[in-house]
Amino acid sequence: MPYVNIKITKEGHVTAAQKKELIAGVTRLIGDVLHKNTKSLVVTIDEVDMDNWGIGGVPVTEIRKAAAKAAKEAEKARKEAEKAAAKAEKEAARATKKAAKEAKQKK
């Protein structure tokens, strides 16, 4: 008897209809690919809390917190870079205007 165990996180909300579709889809796939009798195929879906899900030895909740912090810092750096670019642009415009005025006065 074939057995398939699907593990998903509890993040978001997986509806009963989505689970039903997932079970039916996996059952069809096993039948089509492995040519197994799907009448005895067992499919289970385990929903795992995010605190119990880890990647590379780190809980996903910690990974998400670090990613959010990095995104916030990147946004702050982007805004600072935009301000610096705008300031440099204004200074360049002033310098160009000043140089043009000085060149005109020399004539």
N, CA, C and O atoms as a GROMACS GRO file, in nm:
protein
  428
    1MET      N    1   0.085  -0.117   0.000
    1MET     CA    2   0.000   0.000   0.000
    1MET      C    3   0.090   0.124   0.000
    1MET      O    4   0.164   0.146   0.096
    2PRO      N    5   0.085   0.205  -0.106
    2PRO     CA    6   0.164   0.328  -0.111
    2PRO      C    7   0.115   0.428  -0.005
    2PRO      O    8  -0.004   0.434   0.027
    3TYR      N    9   0.210   0.504   0.048
    3TYR     CA   10   0.180   0.602   0.151
    3TYR      C   11   0.254   0.731   0.118
    3TYR      O   12   0.375   0.728   0.095
    4VAL      N   13   0.184   0.842   0.115
    4VAL     CA   14   0.245   0.972   0.088
    4VAL      C   15   0.212   1.064   0.205
    4VAL      O   16   0.096   1.078   0.244
    5ASN      N   17   0.315   1.127   0.260
    5ASN     CA   18   0.296   1.222   0.370
    5ASN      C   19   0.340   1.360   0.322
    5ASN      O   20   0.454   1.379   0.280
    6ILE      N   21   0.248   1.454   0.327
    6ILE     CA   22   0.276   1.591   0.286
    6ILE      C   23   0.286   1.676   0.411
    6ILE      O   24   0.196   1.674   0.495
    7LYS      N   25   0.394   1.750   0.424
    7LYS     CA   26   0.411   1.840   0.538
    7LYS      C   27   0.407   1.982   0.486
    7LYS      O   28   0.480   2.019   0.394
    8ILE      N   29   0.320   2.061   0.547
    8ILE     CA   30   0.309   2.203   0.513
    8ILE      C   31   0.309   2.283   0.642
    8ILE      O   32   0.279   2.231   0.749
    9THR      N   33   0.344   2.410   0.630
    9THR     CA   34   0.341   2.493   0.750
    9THR      C   35   0.198   2.542   0.773
    9THR      O   36   0.115   2.545   0.683
   10LYS      N   37   0.174   2.580   0.897
   10LYS     CA   38   0.042   2.634   0.932
   10LYS      C   39   0.031   2.781   0.892
   10LYS      O   40  -0.071   2.845   0.916
   11GLU      N   41   0.136   2.832   0.832
   11GLU     CA   42   0.136   2.971   0.788
   11GLU      C   43   0.028   2.991   0.682
   11GLU      O   44   0.013   2.909   0.590
   12GLY      N   45  -0.045   3.097   0.694
   12GLY     CA   46  -0.156   3.116   0.602
   12GLY      C   47  -0.267   3.020   0.641
   12GLY      O   48  -0.261   2.959   0.748
   13HIS      N   49  -0.365   3.008   0.558
   13HIS     CA   50  -0.475   2.917   0.590
   13HIS      C   51  -0.501   2.828   0.471
   13HIS      O   52  -0.542   2.875   0.364
   14VAL      N   53  -0.476   2.700   0.488
   14VAL     CA   54  -0.507   2.602   0.384
   14VAL      C   55  -0.647   2.550   0.413
   14VAL      O   56  -0.674   2.494   0.519
   15THR      N   57  -0.734   2.570   0.318
   15THR     CA   58  -0.874   2.532   0.338
   15THR      C   59  -0.894   2.382   0.320
   15THR      O   60  -0.808   2.313   0.264
   16ALA      N   61  -1.006   2.334   0.367
   16ALA     CA   62  -1.042   2.192   0.348
   16ALA      C   63  -1.052   2.160   0.200
   16ALA      O   64  -1.013   2.051   0.157
   17ALA      N   65  -1.103   2.254   0.121
   17ALA     CA   66  -1.114   2.232  -0.024
   17ALA      C   67  -0.976   2.220  -0.088
   17ALA      O   68  -0.956   2.137  -0.177
   18GLN      N   69  -0.881   2.302  -0.044
   18GLN     CA   70  -0.745   2.293  -0.097
   18GLN      C   71  -0.679   2.160  -0.059
   18GLN      O   72  -0.610   2.099  -0.140
   19LYS      N   73  -0.702   2.117   0.064
   19LYS     CA   74  -0.647   1.988   0.107
   19LYS      C   75  -0.707   1.874   0.026
   19LYS      O   76  -0.636   1.782  -0.015
   20LYS      N   77  -0.837   1.880   0.003
   20LYS     CA   78  -0.904   1.778  -0.077
   20LYS      C   79  -0.844   1.773  -0.217
   20LYS      O   80  -0.819   1.665  -0.271
   21GLU      N   81  -0.821   1.890  -0.276
   21GLU     CA   82  -0.762   1.898  -0.410
   21GLU      C   83  -0.619   1.845  -0.410
   21GLU      O   84  -0.578   1.776  -0.503
   22LEU      N   85  -0.544   1.877  -0.305
   22LEU     CA   86  -0.406   1.828  -0.292
   22LEU      C   87  -0.403   1.676  -0.283
   22LEU      O   88  -0.323   1.612  -0.350
   23ILE      N   89  -0.489   1.620  -0.201
   23ILE     CA   90  -0.496   1.473  -0.187
   23ILE      C   91  -0.532   1.408  -0.320
   23ILE      O   92  -0.471   1.310  -0.360
   24ALA      N   93  -0.632   1.463  -0.388
   24ALA     CA   94  -0.673   1.407  -0.518
   24ALA      C   95  -0.561   1.420  -0.621
   24ALA      O   96  -0.536   1.327  -0.698
   25GLY      N   97  -0.494   1.535  -0.623
   25GLY     CA   98  -0.386   1.557  -0.719
   25GLY      C   99  -0.267   1.465  -0.697
   25GLY      O  100  -0.213   1.410  -0.793
   26VAL      N  101  -0.227   1.449  -0.572
   26VAL     CA  102  -0.116   1.359  -0.541
   26VAL      C  103  -0.153   1.215  -0.574
   26VAL      O  104  -0.070   1.139  -0.625
   27THR      N  105  -0.275   1.179  -0.546
   27THR     CA  106  -0.322   1.043  -0.578
   27THR      C  107  -0.313   1.018  -0.729
   27THR      O  108  -0.264   0.914  -0.772
   28ARG      N  109  -0.361   1.114  -0.809
   28ARG     CA  110  -0.352   1.100  -0.956
   28ARG      C  111  -0.206   1.090  -1.000
   28ARG      O  112  -0.172   1.008  -1.085
   29LEU      N  113  -0.120   1.174  -0.944
   29LEU     CA  114   0.021   1.176  -0.981
   29LEU      C  115   0.088   1.042  -0.953
   29LEU      O  116   0.161   0.990  -1.038
   30ILE      N  117   0.065   0.987  -0.835
   30ILE     CA  118   0.123   0.857  -0.800
   30ILE      C  119   0.074   0.750  -0.897
   30ILE      O  120   0.151   0.666  -0.944
   31GLY      N  121  -0.054   0.754  -0.928
   31GLY     CA  122  -0.110   0.657  -1.022
   31GLY      C  123  -0.049   0.672  -1.161
   31GLY      O  124  -0.013   0.572  -1.224
   32ASP      N  125  -0.037   0.796  -1.209
   32ASP     CA  126   0.016   0.821  -1.343
   32ASP      C  127   0.165   0.791  -1.354
   32ASP      O  128   0.209   0.731  -1.453
   33VAL      N  129   0.243   0.830  -1.255
   33VAL     CA  130   0.389   0.816  -1.264
   33VAL      C  131   0.436   0.678  -1.221
   33VAL      O  132   0.519   0.617  -1.289
   34LEU      N  133   0.386   0.629  -1.110
   34LEU     CA  134   0.433   0.501  -1.057
   34LEU      C  135   0.346   0.383  -1.098
   34LEU      O  136   0.379   0.268  -1.070
   35HIS      N  137   0.235   0.412  -1.162
   35HIS     CA  138   0.141   0.308  -1.205
   35HIS      C  139   0.099   0.219  -1.088
   35HIS      O  140   0.090   0.097  -1.099
   36LYS      N  141   0.074   0.286  -0.975
   36LYS     CA  142   0.029   0.214  -0.855
   36LYS      C  143  -0.123   0.215  -0.850
   36LYS      O  144  -0.188   0.303  -0.905
   37ASN      N  145  -0.177   0.114  -0.782
   37ASN     CA  146  -0.321   0.108  -0.760
   37ASN      C  147  -0.356   0.216  -0.658
   37ASN      O  148  -0.319   0.205  -0.541
   38THR      N  149  -0.426   0.317  -0.700
   38THR     CA  150  -0.456   0.428  -0.610
   38THR      C  151  -0.571   0.398  -0.514
   38THR      O  152  -0.600   0.479  -0.425
   39LYS      N  153  -0.636   0.286  -0.529
   39LYS     CA  154  -0.746   0.250  -0.438
   39LYS      C  155  -0.694   0.229  -0.296
   39LYS      O  156  -0.767   0.251  -0.199
   40SER      N  157  -0.568   0.188  -0.284
   40SER     CA  158  -0.513   0.164  -0.150
   40SER      C  159  -0.411   0.271  -0.110
   40SER      O  160  -0.345   0.259  -0.007
   41LEU      N  161  -0.398   0.376  -0.191
   41LEU     CA  162  -0.302   0.483  -0.162
   41LEU      C  163  -0.350   0.566  -0.043
   41LEU      O  164  -0.465   0.609  -0.038
   42VAL      N  165  -0.260   0.588   0.051
   42VAL     CA  166  -0.290   0.670   0.168
   42VAL      C  167  -0.213   0.801   0.154
   42VAL      O  168  -0.093   0.801   0.130
   43VAL      N  169  -0.283   0.912   0.169
   43VAL     CA  170  -0.221   1.045   0.166
   43VAL      C  171  -0.255   1.114   0.297
   43VAL      O  172  -0.372   1.124   0.335
   44THR      N  173  -0.152   1.161   0.366
   44THR     CA  174  -0.176   1.237   0.489
   44THR      C  175  -0.114   1.375   0.473
   44THR      O  176  -0.013   1.392   0.404
   45ILE      N  177  -0.175   1.472   0.537
   45ILE     CA  178  -0.122   1.608   0.537
   45ILE      C  179  -0.098   1.648   0.681
   45ILE      O  180  -0.190   1.650   0.763
   46ASP      N  181   0.026   1.681   0.711
   46ASP     CA  182   0.062   1.730   0.844
   46ASP      C  183   0.087   1.880   0.836
   46ASP      O  184   0.166   1.926   0.753
   47GLU      N  185   0.020   1.955   0.921
   47GLU     CA  186   0.044   2.099   0.928
   47GLU      C  187   0.135   2.126   1.047
   47GLU      O  188   0.105   2.089   1.161
   48VAL      N  189   0.247   2.190   1.020
   48VAL     CA  190   0.351   2.211   1.120
   48VAL      C  191   0.357   2.359   1.159
   48VAL      O  192   0.356   2.446   1.073
   49ASP      N  193   0.365   2.386   1.290
   49ASP     CA  194   0.382   2.523   1.337
   49ASP      C  195   0.515   2.577   1.286
   49ASP      O  196   0.612   2.503   1.274
   50MET      N  197   0.519   2.706   1.256
   50MET     CA  198   0.642   2.767   1.204
   50MET      C  199   0.758   2.753   1.302
   50MET      O  200   0.873   2.744   1.259
   51ASP      N  201   0.730   2.751   1.432
   51ASP     CA  202   0.837   2.734   1.530
   51ASP      C  203   0.898   2.595   1.524
   51ASP      O  204   1.008   2.573   1.574
   52ASN      N  205   0.828   2.500   1.463
   52ASN     CA  206   0.877   2.363   1.452
   52ASN      C  207   0.932   2.333   1.313
   52ASN      O  208   0.951   2.217   1.278
   53TRP      N  209   0.958   2.436   1.235
   53TRP     CA  210   1.006   2.420   1.098
   53TRP      C  211   1.138   2.494   1.089
   53TRP      O  212   1.145   2.614   1.119
   54GLY      N  213   1.243   2.425   1.050
   54GLY     CA  214   1.373   2.489   1.041
   54GLY      C  215   1.440   2.464   0.907
   54GLY      O  216   1.412   2.366   0.839
   55ILE      N  217   1.528   2.555   0.871
   55ILE     CA  218   1.606   2.542   0.749
   55ILE      C  219   1.752   2.570   0.785
   55ILE      O  220   1.784   2.674   0.843
   56GLY      N  221   1.838   2.477   0.751
   56GLY     CA  222   1.980   2.497   0.779
   56GLY      C  223   2.011   2.511   0.926
   56GLY      O  224   2.105   2.580   0.964
   57GLY      N  225   1.933   2.445   1.009
   57GLY     CA  226   1.957   2.448   1.153
   57GLY      C  227   1.898   2.568   1.224
   57GLY      O  228   1.922   2.588   1.343
   58VAL      N  229   1.821   2.649   1.153
   58VAL     CA  230   1.764   2.770   1.212
   58VAL      C  231   1.612   2.766   1.197
   58VAL      O  232   1.561   2.739   1.088
   59PRO      N  233   1.538   2.794   1.307
   59PRO     CA  234   1.392   2.798   1.295
   59PRO      C  235   1.348   2.904   1.194
   59PRO      O  236   1.407   3.012   1.187
   60VAL      N  237   1.247   2.873   1.117
   60VAL     CA  238   1.198   2.965   1.014
   60VAL      C  239   1.155   3.098   1.074
   60VAL      O  240   1.171   3.202   1.011
   61THR      N  241   1.101   3.096   1.195
   61THR     CA  242   1.060   3.222   1.257
   61THR      C  243   1.180   3.316   1.273
   61THR      O  244   1.167   3.437   1.252
   62GLU      N  245   1.296   3.261   1.308
   62GLU     CA  246   1.417   3.343   1.321
   62GLU      C  247   1.464   3.391   1.184
   62GLU      O  248   1.508   3.506   1.170
   63ILE      N  249   1.455   3.305   1.084
   63ILE     CA  250   1.495   3.343   0.948
   63ILE      C  251   1.408   3.458   0.900
   63ILE      O  252   1.457   3.554   0.841
   64ARG      N  253   1.278   3.448   0.926
   64ARG     CA  254   1.185   3.553   0.882
   64ARG      C  255   1.214   3.686   0.954
   64ARG      O  256   1.211   3.792   0.892
   65LYS      N  257   1.243   3.679   1.085
   65LYS     CA  258   1.274   3.801   1.159
   65LYS      C  259   1.399   3.867   1.103
   65LYS      O  260   1.404   3.988   1.084
   66ALA      N  261   1.502   3.785   1.075
   66ALA     CA  262   1.626   3.838   1.020
   66ALA      C  263   1.603   3.899   0.881
   66ALA      O  264   1.659   4.003   0.848
   67ALA      N  265   1.521   3.833   0.801
   67ALA     CA  266   1.491   3.884   0.667
   67ALA      C  267   1.415   4.017   0.675
   67ALA      O  268   1.442   4.108   0.597
   68ALA      N  269   1.321   4.026   0.768
   68ALA     CA  270   1.245   4.150   0.784
   68ALA      C  271   1.336   4.264   0.829
   68ALA      O  272   1.324   4.376   0.781
   69LYS      N  273   1.428   4.234   0.920
   69LYS     CA  274   1.522   4.335   0.968
   69LYS      C  275   1.613   4.380   0.854
   69LYS      O  276   1.638   4.499   0.838
   70ALA      N  277   1.662   4.284   0.775
   70ALA     CA  278   1.749   4.318   0.662
   70ALA      C  279   1.675   4.403   0.560
   70ALA      O  280   1.731   4.497   0.504
   71ALA      N  281   1.549   4.370   0.535
   71ALA     CA  282   1.469   4.448   0.439
   71ALA      C  283   1.449   4.591   0.489
   71ALA      O  284   1.454   4.686   0.411
   72LYS      N  285   1.425   4.604   0.619
   72LYS     CA  286   1.406   4.737   0.678
   72LYS      C  287   1.534   4.819   0.667
   72LYS      O  288   1.530   4.938   0.634
   73GLU      N  289   1.648   4.755   0.695
   73GLU     CA  290   1.776   4.824   0.685
   73GLU      C  291   1.808   4.861   0.541
   73GLU      O  292   1.861   4.969   0.514
   74ALA      N  293   1.774   4.772   0.448
   74ALA     CA  294   1.798   4.801   0.306
   74ALA      C  295   1.712   4.919   0.260
   74ALA      O  296   1.759   5.003   0.183
   75GLU      N  297   1.588   4.924   0.306
   75GLU     CA  298   1.500   5.036   0.271
   75GLU      C  299   1.554   5.167   0.326
   75GLU      O  300   1.550   5.270   0.259
   76LYS      N  301   1.605   5.163   0.449
   76LYS     CA  302   1.664   5.282   0.510
   76LYS      C  303   1.785   5.328   0.430
   76LYS      O  304   1.801   5.447   0.403
   77ALA      N  305   1.871   5.233   0.391
   77ALA     CA  306   1.990   5.266   0.312
   77ALA      C  307   1.950   5.323   0.176
   77ALA      O  308   2.014   5.416   0.126
   78ARG      N  309   1.845   5.267   0.115
   78ARG     CA  310   1.798   5.316  -0.015
   78ARG      C  311   1.751   5.461  -0.004
   78ARG      O  312   1.783   5.543  -0.090
   79LYS      N  313   1.676   5.490   0.102
   79LYS     CA  314   1.627   5.627   0.121
   79LYS      C  315   1.742   5.724   0.144
   79LYS      O  316   1.741   5.836   0.092
   80GLU      N  317   1.841   5.681   0.222
   80GLU     CA  318   1.958   5.766   0.247
   80GLU      C  319   2.035   5.790   0.117
   80GLU      O  320   2.083   5.901   0.093
   81ALA      N  321   2.047   5.688   0.035
   81ALA     CA  322   2.117   5.702  -0.094
   81ALA      C  323   2.040   5.797  -0.186
   81ALA      O  324   2.102   5.876  -0.257
   82GLU      N  325   1.908   5.789  -0.185
   82GLU     CA  326   1.827   5.881  -0.265
   82GLU      C  327   1.847   6.025  -0.220
   82GLU      O  328   1.859   6.115  -0.303
   83LYS      N  329   1.851   6.046  -0.089
   83LYS     CA  330   1.873   6.181  -0.036
   83LYS      C  331   2.010   6.233  -0.077
   83LYS      O  332   2.024   6.348  -0.119
   84ALA      N  333   2.111   6.147  -0.065
   84ALA     CA  334   2.247   6.187  -0.102
   84ALA      C  335   2.256   6.218  -0.251
   84ALA      O  336   2.323   6.313  -0.291
   85ALA      N  337   2.190   6.138  -0.333
   85ALA     CA  338   2.191   6.162  -0.478
   85ALA      C  339   2.121   6.293  -0.512
   85ALA      O  340   2.169   6.368  -0.597
   86ALA      N  341   2.010   6.321  -0.446
   86ALA     CA  342   1.938   6.446  -0.471
   86ALA      C  343   2.023   6.565  -0.429
   86ALA      O  344   2.026   6.667  -0.498
   87LYS      N  345   2.091   6.553  -0.316
   87LYS     CA  346   2.178   6.660  -0.269
   87LYS      C  347   2.293   6.683  -0.367
   87LYS      O  348   2.326   6.797  -0.400
   88ALA      N  349   2.355   6.574  -0.413
   88ALA     CA  350   2.465   6.585  -0.509
   88ALA      C  351   2.417   6.648  -0.639
   88ALA      O  352   2.489   6.727  -0.701
   89GLU      N  353   2.297   6.613  -0.681
   89GLU     CA  354   2.240   6.669  -0.804
   89GLU      C  355   2.220   6.820  -0.790
   89GLU      O  356   2.249   6.896  -0.882
   90LYS      N  357   2.169   6.862  -0.674
   90LYS     CA  358   2.150   7.006  -0.650
   90LYS      C  359   2.284   7.079  -0.648
   90LYS      O  360   2.297   7.187  -0.705
   91GLU      N  361   2.382   7.019  -0.582
   91GLU     CA  362   2.514   7.081  -0.575
   91GLU      C  363   2.577   7.090  -0.714
   91GLU      O  364   2.641   7.190  -0.746
   92ALA      N  365   2.560   6.988  -0.795
   92ALA     CA  366   2.613   6.990  -0.931
   92ALA      C  367   2.544   7.098  -1.014
   92ALA      O  368   2.609   7.167  -1.092
   93ALA      N  369   2.414   7.112  -0.997
   93ALA     CA  370   2.340   7.216  -1.069
   93ALA      C  371   2.387   7.354  -1.027
   93ALA      O  372   2.405   7.442  -1.112
   94ARG      N  373   2.408   7.374  -0.897
   94ARG     CA  374   2.459   7.503  -0.848
   94ARG      C  375   2.597   7.532  -0.905
   94ARG      O  376   2.625   7.644  -0.949
   95ALA      N  377   2.684   7.431  -0.903
   95ALA     CA  378   2.820   7.449  -0.954
   95ALA      C  379   2.819   7.481  -1.103
   95ALA      O  380   2.896   7.565  -1.149
   96THR      N  381   2.733   7.415  -1.177
   96THR     CA  382   2.722   7.441  -1.322
   96THR      C  383   2.673   7.583  -1.346
   96THR      O  384   2.725   7.654  -1.432
   97LYS      N  385   2.573   7.622  -1.270
   97LYS     CA  386   2.517   7.757  -1.282
   97LYS      C  387   2.624   7.862  -1.247
   97LYS      O  388   2.637   7.963  -1.316
   98LYS      N  389   2.698   7.836  -1.140
   98LYS     CA  390   2.803   7.928  -1.097
   98LYS      C  391   2.912   7.938  -1.203
   98LYS      O  392   2.959   8.048  -1.235
   99ALA      N  393   2.952   7.823  -1.258
   99ALA     CA  394   3.056   7.823  -1.361
   99ALA      C  395   3.009   7.897  -1.486
   99ALA      O  396   3.087   7.970  -1.547
  100ALA      N  397   2.884   7.880  -1.522
  100ALA     CA  398   2.830   7.950  -1.639
  100ALA      C  399   2.827   8.100  -1.615
  100ALA      O  400   2.858   8.179  -1.704
  101LYS      N  401   2.790   8.140  -1.494
  101LYS     CA  402   2.785   8.282  -1.459
  101LYS      C  403   2.925   8.342  -1.463
  101LYS      O  404   2.944   8.452  -1.515
  102GLU      N  405   3.024   8.270  -1.407
  102GLU     CA  406   3.162   8.318  -1.407
  102GLU      C  407   3.217   8.328  -1.549
  102GLU      O  408   3.288   8.422  -1.582
  103ALA      N  409   3.184   8.231  -1.632
  103ALA     CA  410   3.230   8.232  -1.771
  103ALA      C  411   3.169   8.350  -1.846
  103ALA      O  412   3.236   8.412  -1.928
  104LYS      N  413   3.045   8.381  -1.818
  104LYS     CA  414   2.976   8.492  -1.882
  104LYS      C  415   3.038   8.625  -1.840
  104LYS      O  416   3.051   8.717  -1.920
  105GLN      N  417   3.076   8.634  -1.711
  105GLN     CA  418   3.136   8.757  -1.660
  105GLN      C  419   3.275   8.780  -1.719
  105GLN      O  420   3.316   8.896  -1.734
  106LYS      N  421   3.347   8.675  -1.753
  106LYS     CA  422   3.482   8.687  -1.809
  106LYS      C  423   3.477   8.739  -1.953
  106LYS      O  424   3.577   8.791  -2.002
  107LYS      N  425   3.367   8.728  -2.019
  107LYS     CA  426   3.356   8.772  -2.159
  107LYS      C  427   3.354   8.917  -2.170
  107LYS      O  428   3.345   8.971  -2.280
   0.00000   0.00000   0.00000
